[in-house]
Amino acid sequence: MALTIADLMSKMPGAFIPEKAAELDATIQFKFTGAEPGDWYATVKDGKVEVSQGVFATPKMTLTADSADYVKIFTGEIDGMQAFMQGKLKLAGDLNLAMKLTQMFKIK
């Protein structure tokens, strides 16, 4: 069975590596288009991550991607940097946070 965006977002807390997010206090907005459109956000604070559906008023970074492409990025089928360069992944806000994001979660 293929992973859905809801599956993926619910797995984020379990894939989180707290040591990689030391002292980080940030909220990342995810905007998905395509087959599974929707808005989600992840708040990283005090060595924990909480994921919610919806729109956060003041995120530090916003990531926009087609839902199918994001699933492939998260599972390692597509390289995130390559997806960004090809315009499949759009980032706004704190781009340094995007680099940390790839290190804060163990991708299965």
One Martini backbone bead per residue (centre of mass of N, CA, C, O) as a GRO file, in nm:
protein
  108
    1MET     BB    1   0.096   0.037   0.023
    2ALA     BB    2   0.069   0.358  -0.012
    3LEU     BB    3   0.170   0.645   0.092
    4THR     BB    4   0.048   0.905   0.271
    5ILE     BB    5   0.043   1.208   0.401
    6ALA     BB    6  -0.083   1.126   0.671
    7ASP     BB    7   0.121   0.907   0.733
    8LEU     BB    8   0.377   1.075   0.717
    9MET     BB    9   0.303   1.289   0.935
   10SER     BB   10   0.259   1.071   1.165
   11LYS     BB   11   0.576   0.974   1.145
   12MET     BB   12   0.758   1.211   1.231
   13PRO     BB   13   0.797   1.172   1.542
   14GLY     BB   14   0.940   0.881   1.503
   15ALA     BB   15   1.180   1.018   1.306
   16PHE     BB   16   1.293   1.185   1.522
   17ILE     BB   17   1.605   1.372   1.609
   18PRO     BB   18   1.677   1.555   1.879
   19GLU     BB   19   1.990   1.615   1.853
   20LYS     BB   20   1.941   1.777   1.568
   21ALA     BB   21   1.743   2.004   1.748
   22ALA     BB   22   1.901   2.179   1.916
   23GLU     BB   23   1.749   2.479   2.016
   24LEU     BB   24   1.497   2.449   1.850
   25ASP     BB   25   1.245   2.700   1.730
   26ALA     BB   26   1.003   2.576   1.498
   27THR     BB   27   0.788   2.633   1.211
   28ILE     BB   28   0.654   2.417   0.956
   29GLN     BB   29   0.515   2.454   0.645
   30PHE     BB   30   0.281   2.251   0.459
   31LYS     BB   31   0.218   2.238   0.100
   32PHE     BB   32  -0.018   2.050  -0.077
   33THR     BB   33  -0.050   1.902  -0.387
   34GLY     BB   34  -0.262   1.729  -0.583
   35ALA     BB   35  -0.393   1.433  -0.475
   36GLU     BB   36  -0.307   1.560  -0.163
   37PRO     BB   37  -0.433   1.815  -0.052
   38GLY     BB   38  -0.273   2.037   0.197
   39ASP     BB   39  -0.230   2.139   0.544
   40TRP     BB   40   0.072   2.153   0.739
   41TYR     BB   41   0.246   2.129   1.067
   42ALA     BB   42   0.572   2.171   1.231
   43THR     BB   43   0.683   2.163   1.570
   44VAL     BB   44   0.999   2.264   1.701
   45LYS     BB   45   1.049   2.184   2.055
   46ASP     BB   46   1.222   2.070   2.313
   47GLY     BB   47   1.294   1.796   2.143
   48LYS     BB   48   1.024   1.821   1.971
   49VAL     BB   49   0.742   1.701   1.770
   50GLU     BB   50   0.456   1.861   1.615
   51VAL     BB   51   0.166   1.757   1.432
   52SER     BB   52  -0.053   1.944   1.208
   53GLN     BB   53  -0.347   2.043   1.080
   54GLY     BB   54  -0.293   2.328   0.878
   55VAL     BB   55  -0.242   2.675   0.961
   56PHE     BB   56   0.032   2.878   1.026
   57ALA     BB   57   0.088   3.208   1.079
   58THR     BB   58   0.434   3.190   1.164
   59PRO     BB   59   0.646   3.057   0.985
   60LYS     BB   60   0.985   2.995   0.911
   61MET     BB   61   0.879   2.778   0.696
   62THR     BB   62   0.794   2.691   0.352
   63LEU     BB   63   0.657   2.396   0.200
   64THR     BB   64   0.619   2.309  -0.149
   65ALA     BB   65   0.429   2.021  -0.282
   66ASP     BB   66   0.373   1.746  -0.428
   67SER     BB   67   0.258   1.475  -0.275
   68ALA     BB   68   0.410   1.254  -0.440
   69ASP     BB   69   0.691   1.384  -0.421
   70TYR     BB   70   0.717   1.392  -0.111
   71VAL     BB   71   0.709   1.093  -0.063
   72LYS     BB   72   0.969   1.039  -0.231
   73ILE     BB   73   1.154   1.211  -0.057
   74PHE     BB   74   1.102   1.072   0.222
   75THR     BB   75   1.184   0.772   0.096
   76GLY     BB   76   1.433   0.833  -0.127
   77GLU     BB   77   1.356   0.841  -0.442
   78ILE     BB   78   1.409   1.147  -0.400
   79ASP     BB   79   1.604   1.415  -0.407
   80GLY     BB   80   1.564   1.708  -0.247
   81MET     BB   81   1.766   1.889  -0.403
   82GLN     BB   82   1.671   1.808  -0.683
   83ALA     BB   83   1.377   1.897  -0.648
   84PHE     BB   84   1.446   2.193  -0.603
   85MET     BB   85   1.599   2.241  -0.877
   86GLN     BB   86   1.326   2.139  -1.042
   87GLY     BB   87   1.065   2.266  -0.877
   88LYS     BB   88   0.917   2.046  -0.680
   89LEU     BB   89   1.045   2.229  -0.451
   90LYS     BB   90   0.932   2.480  -0.227
   91LEU     BB   91   1.088   2.763  -0.063
   92ALA     BB   92   1.023   2.960   0.238
   93GLY     BB   93   1.247   3.142   0.418
   94ASP     BB   94   1.436   2.937   0.617
   95LEU     BB   95   1.680   2.759   0.451
   96ASN     BB   96   1.842   2.629   0.685
   97LEU     BB   97   1.605   2.454   0.781
   98ALA     BB   98   1.601   2.259   0.542
   99MET     BB   99   1.872   2.125   0.608
  100LYS     BB  100   1.789   2.027   0.894
  101LEU     BB  101   1.544   1.854   0.819
  102THR     BB  102   1.712   1.617   0.691
  103GLN     BB  103   1.854   1.553   0.984
  104MET     BB  104   1.594   1.522   1.191
  105PHE     BB  105   1.522   1.272   0.999
  106LYS     BB  106   1.462   0.938   0.956
  107ILE     BB  107   1.486   0.776   0.662
  108LYS     BB  108   1.326   0.479   0.527
   0.00000   0.00000   0.00000
